[in-house]
Amino acid sequence: MGWTEIIVRGKKKGQATFSKAAETTSEQTAEQQGQACLDKLKPTHELHLGEEQMIDFKFLIDLADKLGVIQAVKDKLVRQPDPAADKLVVVLAELSKVYGVIEAELVKYLSLYFDSQQGLQEERAVLLTLEGGQLRMRVGEARGHCHKIWNIYQKYLERWFHDALTPNEASTMKNLFESLTYADSQMLYALDQLTRWLSQESQDTLVLVDDGKLDEANTRVRAARKEILPARQAISKAMSDLMQLQADFIAASGKV
């Protein structure tokens, strides 16, 4: 199972550079794969204020990869379908909400184009919205509620995992869900950094627009679009993986 780490360093006026590292482990048993995923649950967030600000996407991007714990035992669970599969779909949906919000907010900024002949009212409204940091509120509404996930595990999933999996695999799944219980604060920490980046980018771009420097504003957006592409690609993969897991367990729940 591979893992992806994306770190964004936003320097003066929101400029960003990205570094991406990927590793792929050799073939492992389901239990070993699950434990390897759990080992990555420890966050390594960093935030440097002042001249340089680091935005750490590692937790957000790795979160879906850590669900390789579920992927590793998926076939066993699908072979023993249970009504609890519906509840696992709910868990995956809760976790995937935040990725959709992030992509939607990024697209609002990255799709901007400033042309005085077409008017700037709509573009300025987008910049003002992003400058105000409203992403924080939307993500707060959409993020997975980890206490809800733990309640679902205890009430519906624990018995299914106990019946369908080996004791070690069931224990690994329990460890995963216990870890997710504490994920809210880590998730919000990373998203707060992203909100700051978007807010600063929008503020600096708005200054250019208001000064009539539309070519510079468009150049800034194009540069941000190019620089943040690796992170968006990783987010897209995370969303795709979560959706595939949801589809597999929706199909499994239909067999019960």
matplotlib code that plots the C-alpha trace (Angstrom):
import matplotlib.pyplot as plt

x = [0.0, 1.4, 1.3, 1.6, 2.9, 2.3, 3.7, 3.0, 5.3, 3.6, 6.2, 5.8, 2.4, 1.1, 3.6, 3.9, 6.2, 5.4, 7.4, 6.0, 7.4, 5.9, 6.7, 5.3, 5.6, 6.2, 3.4, 2.1, -0.6, -3.9, -2.9, 0.6, -1.0, -3.5, -0.8, 1.4, -1.5, -2.2, 1.5, 1.0, -1.8, 0.7, 0.5, 3.6, 2.1, 4.3, 3.4, 6.0, 4.5, 6.2, 8.4, 7.5, 4.3, 4.2, 0.9, 1.0, -1.4, 0.0, -2.8, -5.5, -3.9, -2.8, -6.2, -7.7, -4.5, -4.8, -8.1, -6.1, -6.7, -10.3, -9.1, -6.8, -9.8, -12.5, -12.7, -13.4, -16.1, -17.7, -17.8, -19.7, -22.2, -24.0, -26.5, -23.7, -22.2, -24.6, -23.1, -19.6, -20.7, -21.9, -18.5, -16.7, -19.1, -18.4, -14.7, -15.0, -17.1, -14.1, -12.3, -15.2, -15.3, -11.6, -11.7, -14.7, -13.1, -9.8, -11.6, -13.4, -10.0, -8.1, -10.8, -10.8, -10.0, -10.1, -11.2, -12.2, -14.4, -16.5, -16.8, -15.2, -18.1, -18.5, -14.7, -14.4, -17.2, -15.4, -12.2, -14.0, -15.6, -12.3, -10.5, -12.9, -11.9, -15.4, -13.8, -13.3, -17.1, -18.0, -15.4, -16.6, -20.1, -18.8, -16.0, -16.5, -17.8, -15.4, -17.5, -20.3, -17.9, -16.9, -20.6, -21.3, -18.3, -19.4, -23.1, -22.8, -19.4, -17.5, -19.7, -19.4, -15.6, -15.5, -17.5, -15.9, -12.2, -9.4, -8.9, -5.8, -7.6, -10.5, -8.1, -6.4, -9.8, -10.6, -7.3, -8.2, -11.6, -10.1, -7.6, -10.3, -12.0, -9.3, -8.9, -11.2, -8.6, -5.8, -8.1, -9.1, -5.5, -4.5, -7.6, -6.9, -3.6, -5.2, -7.8, -5.0, -3.3, -6.5, -7.3, -3.9, -3.8, -7.3, -6.3, -3.2, -5.0, -7.8, -5.2, -4.0, -7.5, -8.4, -5.2, -6.2, -3.3, -5.4, -2.6, -0.6, -3.7, -4.2, -0.6, -0.8, -3.8, -2.1, 1.0, -1.1, -3.0, 0.3, 1.9, -1.1, -1.7, 0.2, -2.0, -5.2, -4.2, -3.6, -6.9, -8.7, -7.1, -8.2, -11.8, -11.7, -10.4, -13.1, -15.8, -14.7, -14.8, -18.2, -19.4, -18.0, -19.8, -23.0, -22.9, -22.2, -25.1, -27.4, -26.6, -27.9]
y = [0.0, 3.4, 6.6, 10.1, 13.2, 16.6, 19.6, 23.2, 26.0, 29.3, 32.1, 35.9, 36.9, 33.3, 31.9, 28.1, 25.3, 21.7, 18.6, 15.1, 11.8, 8.4, 5.0, 1.6, -1.4, -5.0, -7.5, -8.0, -9.9, -8.1, -7.8, -6.3, -3.9, -2.8, -2.2, -0.3, 2.0, 2.5, 3.4, 6.4, 7.9, 9.9, 13.5, 15.5, 19.0, 22.0, 25.7, 28.5, 32.0, 35.2, 35.1, 31.6, 29.6, 25.9, 24.2, 20.5, 18.5, 15.2, 14.4, 15.2, 13.2, 10.3, 9.9, 8.1, 6.0, 4.9, 3.5, 0.8, -1.0, -1.4, -2.1, -4.9, -6.8, -5.7, -9.0, -10.9, -8.4, -8.5, -12.3, -12.1, -9.3, -7.8, -5.0, -3.1, -2.5, 0.4, 1.9, 1.5, 3.4, 6.2, 6.3, 6.6, 9.3, 11.3, 11.1, 12.0, 15.2, 17.4, 16.5, 17.7, 21.0, 21.6, 21.0, 23.2, 26.1, 25.8, 25.8, 29.0, 30.8, 28.8, 29.3, 33.1, 35.2, 39.0, 40.9, 44.5, 44.3, 41.5, 43.2, 42.3, 42.2, 38.4, 37.8, 40.4, 38.8, 35.5, 37.0, 38.8, 35.6, 33.6, 36.5, 36.3, 32.7, 31.3, 27.9, 27.3, 27.5, 25.3, 22.7, 22.8, 21.9, 19.2, 17.5, 14.0, 13.9, 11.5, 10.8, 9.8, 7.4, 5.8, 5.3, 3.6, 1.4, 0.3, -0.2, -1.8, -2.6, -4.2, -7.3, -7.7, -7.3, -9.9, -12.4, -11.9, -11.3, -13.0, -11.7, -9.8, -8.2, -7.2, -5.7, -3.7, -2.4, -1.4, 0.5, 2.4, 3.5, 4.5, 6.7, 8.2, 9.3, 11.8, 12.9, 16.0, 18.3, 17.1, 17.6, 21.1, 22.0, 21.2, 22.9, 26.0, 26.3, 25.8, 28.5, 31.0, 30.2, 30.8, 33.9, 35.4, 34.5, 36.1, 39.2, 39.8, 39.1, 41.5, 44.3, 43.8, 43.8, 47.0, 48.7, 47.8, 45.4, 42.7, 41.0, 40.6, 39.2, 36.6, 35.7, 35.1, 32.8, 30.9, 30.4, 29.2, 26.8, 25.2, 25.1, 23.5, 20.9, 18.1, 18.6, 18.7, 15.5, 13.8, 15.1, 13.8, 10.3, 10.3, 11.2, 8.5, 5.8, 6.7, 6.6, 3.2, 1.8, 3.2, 1.6, -1.8, -1.8, -0.4, -3.4, -5.7, -4.3, -5.1, -8.8, -9.1]
z = [0.0, -0.9, 1.0, -0.1, 1.7, 0.4, 2.2, 1.0, 2.0, 1.4, 1.5, 1.0, -0.4, -0.4, -2.9, -2.5, -3.3, -3.0, -2.3, -2.8, -1.6, -2.1, -0.8, -1.7, 0.6, -0.6, -0.4, 3.1, 4.8, 5.6, 9.2, 8.4, 5.9, 8.5, 11.2, 8.7, 8.1, 11.8, 12.4, 10.1, 12.2, 14.2, 12.7, 12.0, 11.7, 11.5, 11.2, 10.9, 11.1, 10.0, 6.9, 6.0, 6.7, 6.3, 5.4, 6.2, 4.1, 5.3, 7.7, 5.2, 2.4, 4.6, 6.2, 3.2, 2.8, 6.4, 5.5, 3.8, 7.1, 5.7, 2.2, 3.5, 5.0, 2.5, 0.7, 3.9, 4.9, 1.5, 1.6, 4.9, 4.2, 7.2, 7.7, 9.4, 5.9, 5.6, 8.7, 7.4, 4.3, 6.6, 8.2, 4.9, 3.8, 7.0, 6.3, 2.6, 3.2, 4.0, 0.8, -1.3, 0.6, 0.2, -3.6, -4.0, -2.1, -4.0, -7.4, -6.4, -6.3, -8.9, -11.6, -11.3, -14.4, -14.3, -17.5, -17.1, -20.2, -18.7, -15.3, -12.0, -9.6, -9.4, -9.1, -6.4, -4.5, -4.6, -3.3, -0.5, 0.6, 0.6, 2.2, 5.1, 5.9, 5.4, 4.5, 8.2, 8.8, 5.9, 6.8, 10.4, 9.1, 6.7, 8.6, 9.8, 13.4, 15.0, 18.1, 15.7, 13.9, 17.2, 18.2, 14.9, 15.5, 18.9, 18.1, 14.6, 13.3, 16.2, 16.2, 12.4, 12.5, 15.3, 13.3, 9.9, 10.7, 12.7, 16.2, 15.1, 12.2, 14.4, 16.9, 14.1, 13.0, 16.6, 16.8, 13.6, 14.9, 18.2, 16.4, 14.3, 17.5, 18.0, 14.4, 14.6, 16.2, 13.8, 10.8, 11.9, 12.6, 9.0, 7.6, 9.5, 7.8, 4.4, 5.3, 6.1, 2.8, 0.8, 2.8, 2.2, -1.5, -2.0, 0.0, -2.1, -5.3, -4.4, -3.8, -7.3, -8.8, -6.9, -8.1, -11.7, -12.1, -13.7, -15.6, -12.4, -10.6, -13.4, -13.3, -9.5, -9.9, -12.7, -10.5, -7.6, -9.9, -11.0, -7.6, -5.8, -8.5, -6.7, -3.6, -5.6, -7.4, -4.0, -2.7, -5.9, -5.3, -1.7, -2.8, -5.4, -3.0, -0.4, -3.1, -4.3, -0.8, -0.3, -3.6, -2.6, 0.8, -0.7, -3.0, -0.1, 1.9, -0.9, -0.6, 2.9]

ax = plt.figure().add_subplot(projection="3d")
ax.plot(x, y, z, "-o")
ax.set_aspect("equal")
plt.show()
